[in-house]
Amino acid sequence: MTHLKVTLTRSSIGADERQMATIRGLGLRKIGAYRVLENTPSVRGMVKSVMHLLTVQEVSNG
């Protein structure tokens, strides 16, 4: 199974409350912070809704 490396690259200051909640739900707090998450439909949907604030890389679990 593949994983996604999600990095917060832009500030969430101008984002609305739903976008900020999505960023927190992904486990990101500060610019430059990253998480490696499973590539599931729910995670992909969360990433898609705040794509303008993130960079995403696909990584293998090996």
C-alpha positions as MATLAB code, in Angstrom:
seq = 'MTHLKVTLTRSSIGADERQMATIRGLGLRKIGAYRVLENTPSVRGMVKSVMHLLTVQEVSNG';
ca = [
       0.000    0.000    0.000;
       1.226    3.489   -0.760;
       1.329    6.412    1.584;
       1.155   10.167    1.077;
       3.698   12.582    2.536;
       1.683   15.744    3.172;
       3.615   18.945    3.964;
       2.101   22.271    5.016;
       3.804   24.864    2.804;
       1.576   27.923    3.152;
       0.058   29.680    6.135;
      -3.502   28.938    7.154;
      -4.102   32.469    8.482;
      -6.433   33.489    5.644;
      -8.213   30.140    5.503;
     -11.772   29.706    6.704;
     -12.680   27.571    9.706;
     -13.450   24.438    7.683;
     -10.059   24.545    5.985;
      -8.288   25.111    9.289;
     -10.148   22.153   10.790;
      -9.093   20.005    7.827;
      -5.453   20.993    8.291;
      -5.656   20.109   11.976;
      -7.395   16.830   11.071;
      -4.453   15.944    8.865;
      -2.212   16.494   11.893;
      -0.443   19.616   10.635;
       0.238   22.661   12.796;
       3.193   24.706   11.552;
       4.598   25.544    8.136;
       7.084   22.857    7.150;
       5.417   20.193    9.264;
       4.689   16.941    7.472;
       2.839   13.693    8.060;
       2.959   10.378    6.252;
      -0.625    9.166    5.906;
      -2.264    6.139    4.314;
      -3.546    6.703    0.800;
      -7.278    6.298    1.471;
     -10.249    8.053   -0.161;
     -10.980   10.046    2.994;
      -7.415   11.355    3.266;
      -7.331   12.185   -0.452;
     -10.574   14.167   -0.052;
      -9.148   16.131    2.862;
      -5.974   16.853    0.914;
      -7.947   17.964   -2.133;
      -9.929   20.515   -0.126;
      -6.767   22.317    1.074;
      -4.438   21.490   -1.829;
      -3.478   25.162   -2.259;
      -1.788   25.080    1.168;
      -0.006   21.717    0.842;
       2.524   19.773   -1.165;
       1.896   16.062   -1.551;
       4.295   13.263   -2.459;
       3.447    9.609   -2.925;
       5.823    7.327   -1.034;
       5.953    3.561   -0.687;
       5.810    1.970    2.740;
       9.100    0.117    2.183;
];
